[in-house]
């Protein structure tokens, strides 16, 4: 069965799992999105497992104000 890129994209957005893992799960589930989610959970992938943390880890933000000017 041929799996469309749109279906893989929908599964990736729902679970946060990588492209190839989503494609394999959809092939195993014969294109059924809900079954693919179940398969990914059984394999140990949870929703958002590969999404990076949005918090900045390191860095410095500085702002300097002078008379009437900002830098």
N, C-alpha and C positions, 0 to 999 in steps of 0.2 A: 504494500500500500504506500502511495506517495503522500508525504506529509507536507502541507503547505507552510510557507514561511510565516504567514499570518497566524496560523494555529500555534506554531512554535513561539512566536512573539507574545501571543496572549498567555501562554503557559509561563513564559519567562517573567512577564509583568505580574502574574498572579503569585509566583513562587520565589522569584529572585534567583533561580538556579541557572547555571550556564546553558548556552545554546545546545551543545551536543548532548548533554544529559537530558534536556527537555525533549529533543528529537528522538532519542532512544526510548524514553518513557512513552512518548506518543506512538511510536512504532509498535511497542509492546502492547499498548492499550488499543491498538487499531484505530487511532485517531480520536478516541474519547477523552475529552479534557479532564473530567472528574476522575476517571480511572487512572489517568497519567499522574494526577496529583497524589493519589493513593500510592501508586508505584514509587514515586519519588520519596514519599514519607517512609515507606518500607525500606528503601535503600539508605535512609539516614539523612536525607535532605529535608530541611525544614524551611518554611516560608521565611525569606529574608536572610538565609544563612550566608549567602555570598555577597550581600549588599554591604558596602563599606559604611563605617560609622561616619556620620555627617559632622561630628564635632572636630574642630581643628585641634591637632595635637601639639603643635609648636608654632611659634610665630610671634611677631610683635607688630602692634599697630600703634602708630604715633601720629599726632596731629599738632602742628605748631601754628599759633596765631600771633600775628604782630599787628601793629596799628593799621587797621583797615585792610590788611592782607591776610590771606590764608595760604598755607603751603601743604 
